[in-house]
Amino acid sequence: MGAGPLRIYEFHFFDRADRRPLLDFFDGADDDAALVVALARLADHRSCVGVEVHEAGRMVARLRRDQSAAL
């Protein structure tokens, strides 16, 4: 039995002024997978303090770098 269709997630990275200098995409099976990848990619963008994860017009999460240690 095959896996279900992948979802397209958007990662909107934001800085301290709440500007969004970066946008990235991820094809994933579910929200949990997208959150793991979003946090990993946030680590690559030192000028950003957080990332919003969206899927099909729905905000999945808004994560901040200072919260990632607790996740």
N, C-alpha and C positions, 0 to 999 in steps of 0.2 A: 504494500500500500504506500503510495507516494505522499510526500509532504504537501500541505496546502499551498496556495499561492503566496508569494512574497508580497509584503506591503512596502510601499515607498515612503520612507521617513525623511523629513527635512530637519536639518540641524541649523538653527539660527543662533550663532554665537554672538554674545554681547559683551561690551566693555563696561567700565565703571560709570560712564555717562549714559548707559543704556542704548548706545549706538550699536548697530549690527554690521560690523565690518566684514563678516564672513558668513557664507551659506554653504552647506554641504548636504549630501544625500546619502542614504543607506537603504539597501534592499534587505529587509529582514522578515523573519517569520512572525515575530510578536513584539509587544512593547518592551518586555524585559530585555530582549536581545538589543533593541535599539538604545535603551538606557545605558547598557554596558558599553556599547560602541561610542555613544555620545560622550561619556566621561573619558574614555580613552583618547578620543580626538580632541577634547578640551585640553588635555595635558599637552598637546602639540601646539597650542595657540596661547602662548604666555601673556599676550596683551589682552586676552579676554578673561572675564571673571565668571562667565557662565554660558549656558547653552539652553535654548528652548527646543524641545523635540515636538514636532508636529507630524500628523499622519492624516491625510485626506481632510484637511481643514480643521482637524481636532488637535488641541494642545494636549499632548501626552504628559509632559512634565516641563518644569522650569528648574534647572539645576544650577547651583552656584558652586564654584571651585571649593569654597570653604565648607560646603555641605558634603562633598564627595568622600571625605574621610569617614563620615558616619554611615555611608551607604554600603 
